[in-house]
Amino acid sequence: MSPKQRSVYWQLLPFLQPQWPLFAWSFVCIVGYVLATVMLPYLAGQVTYFISQGQVPHIARWLGLTTLAFLIQNLFQYGEKVFSIRASLAAVLELRKKVYAHLHKLSIDYFASAKTGDLSYRLTEDIDRIGEVIYKMSQQFISCVFQLIAIPIYMFYLNWPLTLAGFLIAPLMAWLIGSFGNRMLSLSRRSQNEISNLSSLLTEVLSNIRVVKAFAADEYEVGRFSEVADENRMAKYRTEHLTAIQYPVVGFLEAVGIMFLFLLGGWQIALGRLQPQEFVSFLVAVALLIDPINLVTQHYNAFKQTEASAERVFELFAEEPTLQDRSDTKVLPPITGKVEYRDISFTYASGKPVFQDLSLFVEPGDVIALVGPSGAGKTTLVNLLARFYDPQIGEILVDGTDIRDVTLRSLRRQIGIVPQETTLFSGTIAQNIAYGQTDFDYEAVESAARVANAHDFIRQFSQGYHTWVGERGVNLSGGQRQRIAIARAILLNPRILILDEATSALDSESEALVQEALERAMESRTVFVIAHRLSTVRKADRILFLENGRIAESGTHFELLEQQGRYEQFYAQQFKA
């Protein structure tokens, strides 16, 4: 086994070890199953002997013993399957939970480049493949290996020259199985990648079906899907084509071996060196070897295919979060909302600088409006405050504490965010408002909804706060989703509130309701507003005009208009109309 293979399968051990009692019981059942199986050739020989003698009572007795052996064999087989499947499913569940939890530890920058469909495929299909091979290896494969050891021992006992002759073909079969397996691994890696590409395309297109319809791009997307699906078909075909070659080759070798044994057996019987009932026992033993050989071949193929899946899953564990709590971080106590950016310089992974030596001081309760051209860094500025990214140079302080010195959870639980793109999850309206809480206060949820002017429309639903919103909130209008997002942001009474185009998706009627809600929500809070709505910007305590990685202008709405600088030009272009 190569170092890479060893690394992949050694990583499975922590998930298998807790299930050792179940695996142990499965092993006991496997031993019982194999012992019962080894008895069958001997019993078949005895039945054959007494048939040749015409002794019916003895025939009945030995047939009864044979039936009992089959019963014991099947009972042990049931036990080994039940214990193995329970152990493998439990191990897979733990693996899936650990992978999913690890994904949540990764930073925003990882998900900016990762494909959602690919991640979903790794968490579902790839891990299911691992579970399947754990089950087969712990039950069928071990059982087959034991049979391939125990039955030949019995065959040696019966007639060692005949057994040695029969095993002359074994090295060739082992070499063929190994060669096919290595090729299978290469093709499986390619097939898994093509399937994940197909899954990613489906996730991307179906989650943005409105855009597809709006641009009449149905035929374009069908064409893209057809190309990727065809690549997936070809990758799958190559894998199955290799399997289609493998089984006839191995099967032909098995048939040649059996015919060779018939020739040798007949020759030994003719010489008087072998009794007919012994030859029948030998042939039954050979027949009992066929299934284990075929299953070992199948399991080896599955083993190699699953190796590609295991590599893809454990690649996720190799990803390290760029942002994480240090060992000496502390919990951020309740804050007043004072924020300070000190000489911040930040560059995305693409290499383009966003900020250079930017400094900003915000008093508790200030409402700061961020305006400027697209790409000026408005959203990046608040993303740094929520610590979705860390600046390469400088520091950000909340109430005088560097946010890198406190836990991410304690920081973000005191920051409420209403994003530009409203996202709701499958669940009830109450669960979406109290998102992230398993045990929440319905009165607090209703109070937050009232502040967000969402209570009235929620009450109109027959199930009220228990109304199911559907995937991504498709059962609600854009304005309703936005007001639920606002209620969610203020439920925990954050001292810092970030509004990123919070009214962008609303019609004029809904805007008035939300604007009133925002004014109530902003009371006694430090607020950062990214907006093109004049009403919000004009009422801000300070407006920051961002451009070229710096704060080009700062002041109130009227102060900046009087300066007749960039803000005044921006206002004339964006607001006067």
Order of alpha helices (4+ residues) and beta strands (2+ residues): alpha-alpha-alpha-alpha-alpha-alpha-alpha-alpha-alpha-alpha-alpha-alpha-alpha-beta-beta-beta-alpha-beta-beta-alpha-beta-alpha-alpha-alpha-alpha-beta-alpha-beta-alpha-beta-beta-alpha-alpha
